[in-house]
Amino acid sequence: MNLSIEYNIIIAYVVGLFLLYILGWLLVVPRKFLLRLILNGIFGAVILNFLDIAGKSFGLYVGINPVTALIAGFLGIPGIILLIILQYIV
């Protein structure tokens, strides 16, 4: 009887460690996603402002508004390219 209690304790420890691993993974993955989203947003905003300032001399103009800021923030460089293409299409 004493031997079965030790197995139950070992199983409880293994399950507890597994749950801690899952909890840690759930806390780390969103942090990486959030960090990537913030860096894309900063990089997109810098490029969008540079495009606004330097693009005027080349005749390239992309208006800065909440929609273009969100596209540049979420997509980064591909979003800027998309905005430039959409500017010429529309």
C-alpha positions in Angstrom: 0.0 0.0 0.0 2.8 2.4 0.8 4.4 1.6 -2.6 1.2 2.7 -4.5 1.2 6.1 -2.7 4.7 6.8 -4.0 3.6 6.1 -7.5 0.7 8.5 -7.1 3.1 11.2 -5.9 5.4 10.6 -8.8 2.6 10.8 -11.3 1.3 14.0 -9.6 4.8 15.5 -9.9 5.1 14.6 -13.6 1.6 16.0 -14.3 2.4 19.2 -12.3 5.7 19.7 -14.2 3.9 19.1 -17.5 1.3 21.7 -16.5 4.0 24.2 -15.5 5.7 23.6 -18.9 2.4 24.3 -20.7 1.8 27.5 -18.6 5.3 28.7 -19.3 4.9 28.1 -23.0 1.6 30.0 -23.0 3.2 33.0 -21.3 6.3 33.1 -23.6 4.6 32.7 -27.0 2.4 35.8 -26.7 5.3 37.8 -25.5 7.3 36.9 -28.7 4.3 37.8 -30.8 3.7 41.1 -29.0 7.4 42.0 -29.3 7.3 41.2 -33.0 4.2 43.3 -33.5 5.7 46.2 -31.7 8.9 46.1 -33.7 7.0 45.9 -36.9 4.9 48.8 -35.9 7.9 51.0 -35.0 9.8 50.0 -38.2 6.7 50.5 -40.3 6.1 54.0 -38.8 9.7 55.0 -39.4 9.6 53.9 -43.0 6.2 55.5 -43.5 7.5 58.9 -42.2 10.6 58.6 -44.3 8.5 57.8 -47.3 6.4 60.8 -46.6 9.4 63.2 -46.3 11.6 61.8 -49.0 8.9 60.6 -51.3 7.6 64.1 -52.0 10.8 64.9 -54.0 10.2 61.8 -56.1 6.4 62.4 -56.5 5.6 59.4 -54.3 3.1 60.3 -51.7 1.3 58.0 -49.2 -1.1 59.7 -46.9 -0.5 59.0 -43.2 -3.8 58.2 -41.5 -5.0 55.5 -39.1 -5.6 52.9 -41.8 -2.1 53.3 -43.4 -0.5 53.3 -40.0 -2.2 50.0 -39.1 -1.2 48.4 -42.4 2.4 49.6 -42.0 2.4 48.5 -38.4 1.0 45.0 -38.8 2.7 44.1 -42.1 6.0 46.1 -41.9 7.9 46.5 -45.2 5.4 44.4 -47.2 2.7 46.7 -45.9 4.6 49.8 -47.1 5.0 48.2 -50.6 1.3 47.3 -50.6 0.4 51.0 -49.8 2.7 52.2 -52.6 1.1 49.8 -55.1 -2.4 50.7 -53.9 -1.6 54.4 -54.3 -0.7 53.8 -58.0 -3.8 51.6 -58.6 -6.3 53.9 -57.0 
